[in-house]
Amino acid sequence: MDLIDYAHVLRKNLLLLIATTLVGMGAAGGIAAAQTPTFTATTELYVSVRFGSEVASVELADGSAFARQAVLSFIDVVDSEVVLGRAEKNLDFPASTADLAKVVRASSPANTVVVEIAADDADPAHAAAIANAVGKALAETIQEDLEAPAGGGPSRINVKTIQPAPVPSIPSAPEVELMIAIGAALGLALGVTAAMLRTVLDTRIRRASDLEEATRLPILGTIGFDPDAAVRPLVVHEEPRSPKAEAFRRLRTSLQFLNVGDSPNTFLVTSSTPSEGKTYMSANIALALAETGASVVLVDADLRRPRVAQRFGVEGGAGLTDLLIGRAEFEDVIQPWGTGGLSLLASGRVPPNPSELLGSVAMEETVRALEAAFDYVVIDAPPVLVVTDATVLSRLAGVLLVAAANKVRKPELVAALRVLEGVSATVHGAVATMLPSRGPDADAYAEHLYYGEDAEIAAAPVTRGRARRGVRA
């Protein structure tokens, strides 16, 4: 995956990322709210060296350096039993030296003679009292014990409180904003991980590029999702100026240039699995081809679940099966449709042996007779992985593999191709269907408008003059 693919995954899973980020923020906020607020109070002590009335500058410098060194030692004794014991006696609330050791800490800004003593407590007044008591106890311990002259008198080290600890008004912990920021970051990271795993584990095709990557076939066309396909399936006829109809015209152009010359223009439309829109595709491909003035016959070879007659609103009781068993002639079952060059050959009655009929010599002769009589033959076949019918028919026509976005999985496509390759079928290419019109997986043409009121639709040259001519087996 490159950066564009990663960006696509993140954009596609934007709602997931937002949700996990909000959950992370909410969880962090909840944890922060459940914690008892802690207040921190800090007092500052200034450490200096006493000198006589007359002192040289060198002695002052030495004394300042001595004080800085002494401060580092004084920090280490803040949590000692001696200092904390004195502080305990100065507090007006119970607190053991062990308790004080847990909440008191000392530090010194670099290159200074200042000692900072901080104390934490759930009660802000107690925090201030502890910090001040420990500061006072440290000063007394230094001047009366640690640095007291052996012969008596005042200590050379002077410790003075320069900033008593005030009662804090704002808790120092939990740091709600920081926790929420960390929660948001963790939630976002979780969302990104989930999005990547979802992309890796979900093998359904989402875009035309997924289909091309899975099959290594040329993409002959992309068809957007049509929510009205079940109600208005003949979009090229019923909505001729819609983007949906224009998508089929682009597909038609691709098909017209597949077989330029004298080779038969016969297309077998199939899919890997059911419900991928192959009949919808077959019907509109036939309509789009007929728009050019060419003669087209649409054959319903899905003998198990025929749909063509229903889609076009014609009688389907007699059709292909009657031809194959010799019960009818072409003129009895081929039905002209509309005012153009389209004819229909319905499936007829559902036979007990569809595969045997479709693989018979009679079927091959029927297809060859249709090729002689029509410019284009479009065959609607069953899915490849469900029954063997499409595999049997693939020896008679070039295959168009229909793949529905968000339905068919890459392993299913690969399996279907292996089946077709096993019988040396000619697979012209694939058509991506049911692509969303909006969002990161949108069909690139889905929002293009067909705006030319009198636009002429370009088409590859076809041989005309055979439209609806009598068919002879």
N, C-alpha and C positions, 0 to 999 in steps of 0.2 A: 504494500500500500504506500502511495506517495502522500504528500501533504494535502493534495486536493481530495484524495479519498478520505483522509482523516477528517478534513473539514466537512466533507459530505456526511460522514457518520455522525459528527457532532451536531450538525444542523438538523439532520433527520431525527436525532434523539434529543432535541432541544427541550422538549417538555420533561423528559426524564431527568435531564441535567438540572433544570430549574427545580423539579420536585425534590431531588436528592439534596440539592443545596439548601432549600428551605427546610427540609427535614433535619439536616445537619445543624442549621442555625437554631431551629426550634429545640432540638435536643440539647444543644449547648446552653441555650437560654434557660431551659428547664433545669439542667444540672446546676447552673449558676444560681437560679432562684431557690433551689433546695438547700444550698449551702448557707451556713451561718456567716453573716458578714464579719469580717475581721478589720479592726482599726489599728493603725500604726502611729505611734507617737515617737518623736525623736528629739533628744536634747543634745546640745553641743558643748564640749568642754575645751578650754584653751590651755595648753601646757606651755609653761615658760620656765626659764632658769633665773633665779634671783642673783643679782650682783650688788656689789657695794656702790657707794656714791660715785666713786671714780673708777671707770672701767675702760679699758682700751678697746678699740674696734675689733682687734683680733680676738679678744675674749668674747665679745658679743657674737662674732661669727661662730666661734667654737661652741658657745652656749646654745645658739640656734640649731646647730647640727646635732648637738647632744640631745636637745629636746625632741628633734625629729626621730632620732633613734629610739629615745625613751618611749615615744608614743607607740611605736610598733610593739614594744614589750607590754605596755599598759593595756593594749587591746586584748592581749592573750589572757589577762587576769580578770577581765570583766566578768566572765562566767565562773570564777573561782568561788569556793565555799566562803572564803573570807568576805569578798565583796558582796555576794548575794545574801550572806547571813546578815550583814549590816543593813542591806536594803530591806530585807524581810522585817526587821525591827521597826523600820520607818514607815511601813505601810499600815493603813488603818483597816485592812481587810485581809483575810487569811490567804497566804500564798507561801508554799514551801520553797526551799532553794532549788529543789528538783523542778518544780513548776516554773520558777523564774528562769532557770537555765534553758528551758524549752522555748521561751518567748522572747528572750533578750539576745541581741547581737550587737557587736561593735565593729566600727570601721573607721578609717581615716582617709580623707582625700589625699591623693598623691602629693608628696613634697610639702605637706603642711604639718602644723603642730596641733591640729584640731582632732579631737576624738568625738565621733558621733555614736550615740547609744540609742538604739531603736528597740521598742517593745511592742508586741502584738497582743491584742486582747479583743474579745467580743464586746467588751464595755469600753467605749472611748475614754471615759474618765479613768478607768483602771489602767489603760495603756499609758496615759500621760503620767499617772502616779508612779507606775513601775519604772518608766524611763527616768523620771526625775530622781526617784529614790536610788536607783542603781548609779546614776551619775554622781549623786552626793556621796554614796558609799565608796565609789571609786576614788573620788578626790580625797576623802578621809583616809582610805587605805594607803594611797600613795604618800600623802604628806605625813601621816602619823606612823606608818609601819615601813613601807618599802623604801622610802627616801628620807626617813628621819635620821638626823645626824647622831652619831654614836655618843657624842658628848652632850646631847640635848640642844635645845634651841630650835628655831624654825628650819624647816626643810628647804634645801636649795631649789627644789622643784615646786613651782607654784601651779596649781590647777584651779581654774576659774570657770564657772558656768557662764557662757556667753549667750546661750539661747535655751531657756527652759522649754521643756516639751509642752506645747499647747494641747488642749483637748481636740482631737481630730473630729471633723464633721463629716468627712467623706470616707467610706470604707476603702481600705487598700486591697482587700480581697473579698470575694472573687472579682477578678478583672473581667467584668461582663462583656465589654466590647471586644477584648482580646479573645475571650472564650468563644464568642459568637463568630468572630472572624476565623478562628481555628475550625470551629464546627462547619462553617460554610466551605472552607478549603477541603476539609475531609469529606463533606457531602459531595462536593463537586468531583473530587478524585474518585469517590465511590461510583458516582454517576458515569464518569468517563470510562471506568473499568467495566461497569455493567454494559455500557453502550458497545464497547469493543467486543466483549464476550458475546453479546447478543448478535452482533454482526458476524462474528466468526462461526457461531453455532447455528445461526439461521441460514439455511442453504437455499431458501426461496429466492428466485430472481426478483429484483426490485426495479431494475432499469434495463434498457436495451443493451447497455455495456455489459451487464451481468450475463445476459443471454449470449452475447458474442464471446465472452470469456469462457463460458461453460461449454459451448458447442463448437467454437472455432468456425462457425458458419457466417456467411455474409448476412447482414440484417437487411432484408428487402423492404421492410416497412415497420412503422410504429403506429399503433392504434390506441388512442386514449380510452379510458374507462367510460362506458356509456351506461348510466343508470337506467335509461329507458329502453335498453336493448330488447328486453322481453316483450315490451308493449309495441315499440316501433323499431323492429329489427332491420328494416330495409332503408337505412339512412341515406344511401346514395339516391334512392328514388323519392323518399318522403321529405328529406331535408337536404336538397342538392347543393345549397349554398352554405352549409354548415362546415365548421372545421372538421367534424367527423367525416363528412363526405369527401372533403379535400384530402384527408389522410389516405382514404382508399384510392383516390386518383394518383397520389404519389406512389402508392404500392403498385397500382396498375402500370405506371410508367416503368417501374423496375421489372415487372413481369414481361412487358412487351419487348424489352431489350434482352431478355434471357435467350430467346429463340428467334433471332433475326435470320431469315432465310426460309428454306423449305422444310425445316424440321418441324414436327408436330407441336402445336401449342396446347399441350394437355397438362393440366396441373392437378395433382392429388393433394387436397388440403386435409391435414390430419394434425393430431396433437399427441402429447405423451400420455395425458390422463384426461378423464372426463371433465366437463364444465370449464373448458378453457376458451370457449367461444368459436370453435371451428366452423359450425354451421353459419353463424353470424358472419364470419369471415368469408366463407364460400359464397354466400348469397350476395354480399356487397362487392366482392371481387367480380362476380359474374355481371352484376349491374354496371359496375364501372367500366368493364370491358365493352359491354353492349352500348354504352354511351358514345363510343367512338364510331359507331356504325357497323362494327363487326358483328358477325353472327356468332352467338355464344349459346352453348347448351350447358345447363347445370344439372349434374347427375347426382341423385341421392343414393350413394352406395353404402350408407349406414343402415343396413337392412335390419339391424336389431333395434335401433332407436331412431327411426326416420323422423326428420323435422322439416325438410325442405317444403313439402306440400303445405304443411301448416303455416310456415312462415309466409308463403306467397298466397295463401288462401285459395288453393286449387285442390281438385280431387286427387287423392293419392291412392285410391283403391287398386288401380292398375298401373304398372310401371316396369321397372328394371327386372324384377323377378319373373314377370310374365314373359318378357323378351327372352330371358335366359332359359326358360323351360319350354319355349316354343309355343306359348299360349297366345301370343299377341305379336303384331307387326309394329314396326317403328311408327307408322302413321297413326296407329291406335293409341300409343302411349306418350308420344312427345307432344307437349302442350305449349304452344306459343303464349308468351306472357307480355302484356303491355304493348306499346306501339313501336318499340325498338326491335333489336335483333335478338332478344333473349328468348330461349325456349327452356322448358323444364322437363326432366325425366325423373318422375317420382320413384320411390323405392318399390311400390307395389306391396303385395301382402308379405308379411313377415314369414320367411321360410324356416323349416326346421334345420336346414344345413347351409347357413349363409357363407361360411368359408369355402365350402366345396363349390358353390355357385360362382362366387367371385373369383375363384382360381381356375374356373373351367375355360375350355377353348371358346365356348360361346361368349364369355365375358370379354376375352381378348378380341374376338371378331366384332363384338358390339362397339368396343372403344375405337377400333380401327375404322369402322363404318362411320362413327360420329366424327372422327378426325377428318374424314373425307368430305363430310357434309357441312361442317362448321369451322369457322376460323379459330375458335377457342372451345376447348372442352374443360370444364371445371368439375372435379369429382369430390364430393363431400364424403370422407371416409371415417370409420370409427377410430378411436384413440389407439395408438400403437401398443401400449403396454396392457391394454384391457383384453383385447382379442387379437387374433392373427389376421383379421380381414385386411387391415391397412398394409400389412407386410406382403400379403398376397397380391394386392393391387399395385404395390409400389413398382413392380416390374413393368407396368403398363404406362406409367406417367412419371413426370418429375415431381418430387415431393416438396411441398411447402409446409414446414413444421411450425405450427402455431404454439406460442408459449405465453401463458397468462401471468402477468406480474402479480406477485404476492400469493400465488397459488401453487404453481409448479416448482418443484425443487430441482436443484442442479443435478443430483444423482439420477432423478427420473429422466431428465433430458439426455444425460449421458447414456442411460440404459436404452432409451428409445433409439438413439442414434446407432448404438451397437447392433440392435435388432435390424435396423434398416441396412446398415453396412454388411450385416451377415448375409443378406440376399442380394448384395451388390446394387442396391437402389440408388438412383440419382436424386440427391437431395440438393435442390436449387439454393435453399437458404431458409432462414427463420423469420418469423414475424412476431414482434412483441405486441401483445394485446393487454387491454385492461390497465394501461399505465395511468397513474393519477394525473389530473390536469393541473394540480397545484402541489407545492411542496418540493422537497429536495429530489424526489424521484419522478418529477413531472415529465411528461412527454414534451420534448423540445418544441413540437409543433402544436401542442394542444391548445394554446391560447392564440395562435395565429388566426386572423380573420380572412375569410374568403370574401373579398370585397369587390371584385370586378363584376358589375352588373351584366356586362356583355362580354366577359372575358372568354377567350377561346382557350380550350383545354388542349395542351400539346399532347400529341400521341404519336407513337411510332407507326410507321406505315403498316397497313394490314391489307391482305388480299380480300376484296369484297366480292359480292356477287353470288355467294353461296348461302346467304341467309335464308333459313327455313326451307331449304331445298329438300326434296324428298330424300330419305335415307334408305340405302339398300345394304343389307347385310352381305 
